[in-house]
């Protein structure tokens, strides 16, 4: 309190306001902008660290991020179908890998714990996703594709695998 009653400080503040008073609004705007950026970074870091994730779930469904996830997964699935339509060994291999990744991201966003899709799949029962056994089979196929570059995948296995992933995403209400 004594600091505010200091005449020298009061004089200094008056001098600063007289010299820079016309620029004060610009400093305020810049400060507001910087504060907004820093607040956004804090919120982003908190969400990424999963510290706030359990508290954000009701907010996520309220503001429609679930709908956003559905649009995003539909767009990603369209890429999988394009690869299947184009054909060729590289495209069908990528289609299986991408379909597996879509399911992995969805399960991760749904709150299933684990570092890999395999760890997340262990937490799922047939009551949650009816074709979980088929998903396991196709996930193992995906692992063979990724870890063995010489592995030859048949067109039939690829089509069946894509159908398994499609059925799982439909059960999760992410595809029509």
Secondary structure, 3 states (H helix, E strand, C coil): CCCCCCHHHHHHHHHHHHHHHHHHHHHHHHHHHHHHHHHHHHHHHHHHCCCCHHHHHHHHHHHCHHHHHHHHHHHHHHHHHHHHHHCCHHHHHHHHHHHHHHHHHHHHHCCCCCCCHHHHHCCCCCCCCCCHHHHHHHHHHHHHHHHCCCCCCCHHHHHHHHHHHHHHHHHCCCCC
